[in-house]
Amino acid sequence: MEPASTLSQASAGFARATASDARPKSDTAGDFETFLSLLTAQLRNQDPLKPVESTAFVAQLASFSAVEQQVQSNTKLESILEALASGATGGLSQWIGQEVRNPGSATYQNKPLDVQYLSHTDADRIELLVYDKNDNIVARQELDENASNAQWSGILANGTRAIEGERYRFEAKSMREGEVIATAPGLVFSTVQEVRKFDGQPVLYFADGTQMFASDVEAIRTPQS
């Protein structure tokens, strides 16, 4: 079985598209337009025998430039605030480097890996399948059908230890009377490598190519040493 590698698979079908609402112009932008209209009207209607003195005109142009720069700064600031506000924990960059539980793969670091799993309510036996980077089953482990968390020790089916630094993914297989009745990916903690926006929502990208919406995250932790 291939690992979840697309947005819809990784988010387990809970993709949420949010329509973008039209944003009103900022107050500063309105003031800028008013200022520009007044300045234009003043130049058009000034007395040709008593034109605006050069010093006053230069001062008005300086004000014009300052207001224009303020509008541009506010536009950029609004974009930044919008990006930060769309992050579930208050900022897209805060996700980078965090470990998030997802249906992908985890790197073995010479210590047991935590795996969360789902089992079918009618199952009388649950088995954990461990896959290597080539999608080969390299280990099997019996699971408790009344639990939802387990640890994989890192011991392979041939008795050797898993390779340090290699990525492994997991699958929980529910069986009843020897027949497979359901399978589900095991959830592991993986490090967020990148964050992008999709339909206005942040999407987390992991080293193995899996993806998930930030809004679907149910567990997050700081990197383990």
For each residue, the residues with C-beta under 8 A, 3 or more apart:
1: 135 171 183
2: 5 135
3: 103 104 105 131 135 169 185 208 209 210
4: 9 10 103 104 185 210
5: 2 9 10 208 209 210 211
6: 9 10 211
7: 10 11 15 198 203 211 212 213
8: 11 13 15
9: 4 5 6 12 103
10: 4 5 6 7 102 103 104 210 211 212
11: 7 8 14 15 211 212 213 216
12: 9 103 216
13: 8
14: 11 213 216
15: 7 8 11 213
16: 199 201 213 215
17: 199 200
18: 199 200 201
19:
20: 200
21:
22:
23: 78
24:
25: 29 30
26: 29 30 71 74 75 78
27: 30 31
28: 31 32 67 70 71 74
29: 25 26 32 33 71 74 75
30: 25 26 27 33 34
31: 27 28 34 35 67
32: 28 29 35 36 67 68 70 71
33: 29 30 36 37
34: 30 31 37 38
35: 31 32 38 39 63 64 67
36: 32 33 39 40 64
37: 33 34 40 41
38: 34 35 41 42
39: 35 36 42 43 60 64
40: 36 37 43 44
41: 37 38 44 45
42: 38 39 45 46 52
43: 39 40 46 52
44: 40 41
45: 41 42
46: 42 43 50 51 52
47: 50 51
48: 51
49:
50: 46 47
51: 46 47 48
52: 42 43 46 56 57 60
53: 56 57
54: 57 58
55: 58 59
56: 52 53 59 60
57: 52 53 54 60 61
58: 54 55 61 62
59: 55 56 62 63
60: 39 52 56 57 63 64
61: 57 58 64 65
62: 58 59 65 66
63: 35 59 60 66 67
64: 35 36 39 60 61 67 68
65: 61 62 68 69
66: 62 63 69 70
67: 28 31 32 35 63 64 70 71
68: 32 64 65 71 72
69: 65 66 72 73
70: 28 32 66 67 73 74
71: 26 28 29 32 67 68 74 75
72: 68 69 75 76
73: 69 70 76 77
74: 26 28 29 70 71 77 78
75: 26 29 71 72 78 79
76: 72 73 79 80
77: 73 74 80 81
78: 23 26 74 75 81 82
79: 75 76 82 83
80: 76 77 83 84
81: 77 78 84 85
82: 78 79 85 86
83: 79 80 86 87 92 197
84: 80 81 87 90 91 92
85: 81 82
86: 82 83 92 197 200 201 202
87: 83 84 90 91 92 94 95 195 202 214
88: 202 214 215 217
89: 94 95 214 220
90: 84 87 94
91: 84 87 94
92: 83 84 86 87 95 195 197 202
93: 96 195
94: 87 89 90 91 98
95: 87 89 92 98 100 192 195 202 204 214
96: 93 192 193 194 195
97: 191 192 223
98: 94 95 191 192 220 221 222 223
99: 189 190 191 192 220 221 222 223 224
100: 95 189 190 191 192 204 206 212 217 219 220
101: 116 187 188 189 217 218 219 220
102: 10 187 188 189 190 204 206 210 212 217
103: 3 4 9 10 12 185 186 187 210 212
104: 3 4 10 169 188 190 206 208 209 210
105: 3 131 133 167 168 169 188 190 208 210
106: 113 167 168 169 188 189 190
107: 165 166 167 190 207
108: 113 154 162 163 164 165 166 167 168
109: 164 165
110: 154 161 164
111: 154
112: 151 152 153 154
113: 106 108 151 152 154 168 188
114: 149 150 151 188 189
115: 128 149 150 151 152 170 186 187 188
116: 101 148 149 186 187 188 219
117: 126 128 143 148 149 150 170 172 184 186 187
118: 148 172 184
119: 123 126 143 145 148 172 174 182 184
120: 123 174 176 181 182
121:
122: 174 176 181
123: 119 120 126 145 174 175 176 181 182
124: 145 175 176 177
125: 142 145 174 175 176
126: 117 119 123 142 143 144 145 172 173 174 175
127: 140 141 142 143 172 173 175
128: 115 117 140 141 142 143 150 152 170 171 172 173 186
129: 137 139 140 170 171 172 173
130: 137 138 139 140 141 152 156 168 169 170
131: 3 105 135 136 137 138 168 169 170 171
132: 135 136 138 166 168
133: 105 166 167 168
134:
135: 1 2 3 131 132
136: 131 132
137: 129 130 131 140 157
138: 130 131 132 156 157 162 168
139: 129 130 152 155 156 157 162
140: 127 128 129 130 137 157
141: 127 128 130 150 152
142: 125 126 127 128
143: 117 119 126 127 128 147 150 172
144: 126 147 150
145: 119 123 124 125 126 174
146:
147: 143 144 150
148: 116 117 118 119
149: 114 115 116 117
150: 114 115 117 128 141 143 144 147
151: 112 113 114 115
152: 112 113 115 128 130 139 141 168 170
153: 112
154: 108 110 111 112 113 161 162
155: 139 159 160 161 162
156: 130 138 139 159 160 161 162
157: 137 138 139 140
158:
159: 155 156
160: 155 156
161: 110 154 155 156
162: 108 138 139 154 155 156 166 168
163: 108 166
164: 108 109 110
165: 107 108 109
166: 107 108 132 133 162 163
167: 105 106 107 108 133 207 208
168: 105 106 108 113 130 131 132 133 138 152 162
169: 3 104 105 106 130 131 185 186 188 208
170: 115 117 128 129 130 131 152 185 186 188
171: 1 128 129 131 183 184 185 186
172: 117 118 119 126 127 128 129 143 183 184 185 186
173: 126 127 128 129 180 182 183
174: 119 120 122 123 125 126 145 180 181 182 183 184
175: 123 124 125 126 127 178 179 180 181
176: 120 122 123 124 125 179 181
177: 124
178: 175
179: 175 176
180: 173 174 175 183
181: 120 122 123 174 175 176
182: 119 120 123 173 174
183: 1 171 172 173 174 180
184: 117 118 119 171 172 174
185: 3 4 103 169 170 171 172
186: 103 115 116 117 128 169 170 171 172
187: 101 102 103 115 116 117
188: 101 102 104 105 106 113 114 115 116 169 170
189: 99 100 101 102 106 114 219 221 224
190: 99 100 102 104 105 106 107 206 207 208 210
191: 97 98 99 100 206 207 223
192: 95 96 97 98 99 100 195 204 205 206
193: 96 205 206 207
194: 96 204 205
195: 87 92 93 95 96 192 202 203 204 205 214
196: 202 203 205
197: 83 86 92 200 201 202 203
198: 7 201 203 213
199: 16 17 18
200: 17 18 20 86 197
201: 16 18 86 197 198 213 214 215
202: 86 87 88 92 95 195 196 197 213 214
203: 7 195 196 197 198 211 212 213 214
204: 95 100 102 192 194 195 211 212 213 214 217
205: 192 193 194 195 196 209 210 211
206: 100 102 104 190 191 192 193 209 210 211
207: 107 167 190 191 193
208: 3 5 104 105 167 169 190
209: 3 5 104 205 206
210: 3 4 5 10 102 103 104 105 190 205 206
211: 5 6 7 10 11 203 204 205 206
212: 7 10 11 100 102 103 203 204 216 217
213: 7 11 14 15 16 198 201 202 203 204 216 217
214: 87 88 89 95 195 201 202 203 204 217
215: 16 88 201
216: 11 12 14 212 213
217: 88 100 101 102 204 212 213 214 220
218: 101
219: 100 101 116 189
220: 89 98 99 100 101 217
221: 98 99 189 224
222: 98 99
223: 97 98 99 191
224: 99 189 221
225:
